[in-house]
């Protein structure tokens, strides 16, 4: 195959793509294991870019982190005499780069690729973050002949599944499987599903698309509720079944209990003496809010990562003077409230992340947080991650329709972003 007859302009073609995700049995903190396998035909030199792969990994702390279990790769070439040559990816060709305390990237390039090569690679990741059940994107910038995602979820967990994009599934089957998951000596039933598409065209963003990702076909998962499991990571539980995100009120209540979100906002800003010096010099509430904003903005450097949660907590991230969107803007909200200025977090989706589905809450949709500040009868937005943005403005990446207010002072609601 020298070109793809469905679109002769493409640089590469996915011949087959397969993924599976399931909960690992008999673990104190049951992780999700995600396995990915793909085979790609390279048509030209531009297509060689598909042979360089980056896998992001996240670590909240020493007891909660993503683990890469396996990486395998092969390049298939045609020899001088027409014979098939197989060149395996060597272990030392897989490199891990630590970006910071919480983020690392595993990177590899398939060996000896050239025009006409077929490449194949696979990897396995285990993650404890069950709120981030792996999204499966059917569409990408190159076409695919076949793409299949198989999932298995114990009935201990409830997930809302949504399909985005305009392409229909070729196959979509579900069944209940007894005794598929084991925990503390107890067998549990699972729901398994297969999502499959064939002859998938490459996604081409149109000039008028504000959020192209919203139009790409994929399947998304949001944890809505779960049975209480002792010692489970990142949970504040009592007994029975915990509601998490069956509706926006539950979602808001859940976030307010989290130690890396609500708890950080409720706490007084830890550097009260420094904050007092900044605030006491101002005579009006607006001037005080602007001064606090500038204080946070100048004392933080954004590390380039989005997110609605703090990675380090307000105190530690401020001491480091560097952090994610969640670290910086939750510190801003904490500081404003501690200075007597009413501020609440507003959750939103950046343009790169797509639009928010207001019918059902999803952490996939919400990847950014800013401050909503009320002074008198006027509402201001504030984002301290960008040194070039002033108080009352948002950077263009955050101007994407509406955001959802998680209020500690009033009622939760949607608000237009401006």
C-alpha positions, 0 to 999 in steps of 0.5 A, a space after each residue: 500500500 503506497 497511499 490510502 485510497 480513502 484519502 490519498 493526501 494523508 501522511 499515515 494510516 492507522 491499520 488497527 488500534 485496540 485498547 482495553 481498560 479494567 480494574 485490577 483485582 485483589 489490590 488494597 487500592 484497586 487501580 485501573 489498567 489501561 492497555 494500548 496497541 496500534 499499528 500504523 502505515 507510514 506513507 511519507 516523511 511527514 508521516 514519520 512523526 507518528 513513530 515518535 510517541 510521548 506518554 504523560 504520567 502523573 504522580 500526586 505523591 509517593 503513594 498515588 501515581 501512574 505506573 508504566 508497566 510495559 512498552 513494546 515496539 516494532 518497525 517493519 520494513 521491506 528488505 532489498 530482496 523483498 523480505 520482511 525485516 523486523 526491528 524491535 524497539 530496545 529498552 534503552 530507546 525508551 526514555 523517561 524525563 521528569 518535568 517536575 515533582 508531579 509530571 513526567 513524560 515517557 518518550 520513544 521513537 520507533 527504530 529505522 523508520 522510513 517511507 513505506 514502513 509499518 510501525 507497531 507499538 503497545 504499552 500498559 499503564 496502571 493508574 489509581 485515579 478512577 475519576 480519570 477512566 481513560 477517554 478513547 478518541 476514535 478520531 485523530 489527524 490521520 484516518 483509521 481503518 479500525 479502532 476498538 475500545 473494550 472496557 470492564 467496570 465492576 458494579 462497585 463503580 458507576 460511570 456516565 458514558 458519553 459519545 462525542 462527535 458525529 461519527 456512529 459506532 460500528 459496534 456497541 455491545 454490553 454484557 454483564 459478567 459474573 465473578 469478574 472482579 475480586 476484592 477482600 475475598 468477595 466476587 463482584 459482577 462487572 459490566 463489559 462494553 465494546 466500542 468499535 468504529 471502522 473506516 474513520 476519516 481524519 479529523 480536520 478542524 474548520 476555521 470557525 471552530 472555537 473548540 475543535 476537540 468538541 467535534 472529534 469522535 470519542 467516548 468519555 467516562 465520568 465517575 458518578 457514584 461508588 460503593 465505599 471501599 476502605 483506604 481508597 485513594 483521594 476519598 472522604 467516605 462514611 458508609 454505603 454508596 457515595 454520590 460523586 457526579 450524578 448531577 451538578 449539585 452532587 459534583 459540587 458537594 464532592 469537590 468541596 470535600 476534596 483536600 486538593 480543592 474545597 479544603 484548600 479554599 476554605 483554609 486561611 491563606 497560610 502567609 497571613 503576615 505577607 498578605 496583610 502588608 499587601 492588603 492594608 496599604 489599600 483604601 478601597 475593596 477594588 484596590 485591595 483585590 487588585 493588590 492581592 491579585 498582583 501579589 499572587 501573580 508576581 510570586 508564582 510562575 505557571 508550569 504550563 499544566 492546566 487542572 482544577 485541583 492543587 498538586 501541592 496545596 496552597 502552602 507548599 505551592 506558594 513556597 515553591 513559587 511555581 505551580 499548575 493552574 489549580 495551584 495558582 488560582 486556588 491560592 488566589 481565591 484563598 488569599 482574596 477570601 482571607 483579605 476579606 474579598 468574596 471570591 469563588 472558583 469557576 470551573 471551565 473548559 479551555 478552547 483546546 479542551 472542548 466545550 462543556 456538556 451542561 447536561 451532566 458534570 464531567 472532569 473530562 470537560 473541566 480542565 481549568 479554574 479561575 476566580 470570580 470576585 464580587 465587589 459591591 454589585 460588580 463581578 470580576 474574573 481573575 486568573 493569576 497564571 498569565 503575567 500579561 493579564 490584568 485583574 478583571 480579564 481572562 486569557 483567551 484560552 479561558 474564554 470558552 462559553 460558560 463556566 460553573 461556579 462552585 460557591 462557598 458564599 452563595 448558590 452554584 450556577 453557570 456564568 458567562 465568561 468574558 
